Amino acid sequence: MSADAIDVVEFSDEWAADFAALNYEWIETYFAVEQHDREILDNPRKYVIDLGGEIFMAVVDGQAAGTAAMIPANDEVVELTKMAVSPLFHRLGLASKLMVRCIEWAEEHGFKTIFLETNSRLSPALSLYRKFGFTEVPGDPDSLYTRADVRMERQLRVEN
């Protein structure tokens, strides 16, 4: 399958179940599902879209194959979260396509910084984030995720 067959689309309610399923699958593979996961995954409109955020879906031949969410923390900072790609679609470049779209969206909406929280065990994810210019910063002691032992940020171009 070529990368040309992949579309990255914005969230609509038809994708809500797929957004949840993709994320529950990866979280349950590596960690335990936490309360904040359930809030976002079971109510994406309330916890992402209604807050001014966006959810992107990587779609291959009409099938949800990957996802990532952007949740504003304030007017200048946005969180990249809930990035997941189905194991059936690994090695197609979906994570990179999602990452490009998330960064574009953040820039289009005037954010200055993207942050994310992840875990040091997730080497492929850490490599992806570094490839896209994220660097490690001190962790947030008030993180809503017990599994988050790495915090990364990427500064964005700011138009004057």
C-alpha positions in Angstrom: 0.0 0.0 0.0 1.3 3.4 -0.9 1.3 6.4 1.4 -0.9 8.1 -1.2 -3.8 5.9 -0.1 -3.7 7.5 3.4 -6.0 10.4 4.3 -5.7 12.5 7.4 -9.1 13.8 8.3 -10.5 16.0 11.1 -12.8 14.5 13.7 -16.5 14.0 13.3 -18.7 11.9 15.6 -18.6 9.0 13.1 -15.0 8.5 14.2 -15.5 8.6 17.9 -15.6 4.8 18.4 -12.5 4.3 16.3 -10.7 7.1 18.2 -11.4 5.2 21.4 -10.7 1.7 20.1 -7.3 2.6 18.6 -6.2 4.3 21.9 -7.6 1.6 24.3 -5.8 -1.0 22.2 -2.3 0.6 22.6 -2.8 1.7 26.2 -3.9 -1.8 27.2 -0.9 -3.3 25.4 1.7 -1.4 27.3 0.0 0.2 30.4 -3.2 0.4 32.4 -6.0 2.6 31.3 -6.3 5.6 33.6 -9.2 7.8 34.6 -8.1 10.7 32.3 -7.8 8.3 29.4 -11.4 7.2 29.9 -12.6 10.8 30.1 -11.0 11.8 26.8 -11.7 8.5 24.9 -15.3 8.1 26.0 -16.2 11.8 25.6 -13.9 13.2 22.8 -16.3 16.0 21.9 -16.4 17.3 25.5 -12.8 16.8 26.4 -11.1 17.8 23.1 -13.4 19.4 20.5 -15.5 21.6 22.7 -12.2 22.9 24.3 -11.1 24.2 21.0 -9.0 21.1 20.1 -9.0 18.7 17.3 -8.7 15.0 16.7 -7.1 13.7 13.5 -7.8 10.3 12.0 -5.5 8.6 9.6 -7.8 6.7 7.2 -6.7 3.9 4.9 -9.3 2.8 2.3 -12.1 4.2 4.5 -10.8 2.4 7.7 -9.5 4.2 10.8 -5.9 3.3 11.1 -4.4 5.9 13.4 -5.3 9.0 15.4 -3.9 11.9 17.3 -5.5 14.7 19.4 -4.6 18.3 20.1 -6.0 19.8 23.3 -5.3 23.4 24.2 -3.8 24.0 27.6 -4.1 27.8 27.2 -3.9 30.3 24.3 -0.2 29.6 23.6 0.3 25.9 24.5 -1.4 22.8 23.1 -1.0 19.2 24.1 -0.4 16.5 21.6 -2.1 13.4 23.1 -3.8 10.1 22.2 -1.6 9.3 19.3 -2.1 5.7 18.3 -1.7 3.6 15.1 -3.2 0.2 14.7 -0.6 -2.6 14.5 -2.3 -3.6 11.2 -1.1 -0.4 9.7 2.4 0.0 11.2 5.3 1.0 8.9 3.1 3.0 6.5 4.2 6.3 7.8 0.9 7.1 9.5 2.4 8.5 12.7 4.5 10.9 10.6 1.5 12.0 8.6 -0.4 12.6 11.8 2.5 14.5 13.3 2.8 16.8 10.3 -0.9 17.6 10.4 -0.9 18.2 14.2 2.0 20.6 13.9 0.3 22.4 11.0 -2.9 22.7 12.9 -1.1 24.1 16.0 0.7 26.7 13.8 -2.6 27.6 12.0 -4.2 28.2 15.4 -1.5 30.4 16.7 0.0 28.2 19.4 3.6 28.8 20.3 4.4 25.5 22.0 3.3 21.8 21.7 3.9 19.5 24.6 3.4 15.8 25.1 3.8 13.3 27.8 5.0 9.8 27.1 6.9 6.9 28.7 10.6 6.1 28.4 9.7 2.5 27.4 8.2 3.7 24.1 11.4 4.0 22.0 9.7 4.2 18.6 7.5 7.1 19.8 10.4 8.9 21.4 12.3 8.6 18.1 9.3 10.0 16.2 9.0 13.0 18.5 12.7 13.8 18.3 12.6 13.5 14.5 9.9 16.2 14.6 11.9 18.6 16.8 10.5 17.7 20.2 13.0 17.9 23.1 12.8 16.6 26.6 11.9 19.1 29.4 11.3 18.7 33.1 8.2 16.6 33.8 5.0 17.9 35.2 4.5 16.8 38.9 0.8 17.4 38.4 0.5 15.1 35.3 -2.8 13.3 35.0 -1.0 10.1 33.9 1.0 7.9 36.3 2.7 6.3 33.2 4.1 9.7 32.0 7.8 9.8 32.9 8.9 11.9 29.9 7.7 15.3 28.9 8.7 16.8 25.6 8.1 20.2 23.9 8.4 21.7 20.5 8.4 25.4 19.8 6.5 26.6 16.8 7.1 29.4 14.3 5.3 32.5 15.3 4.0 34.8 12.6 4.2 38.5 13.4 
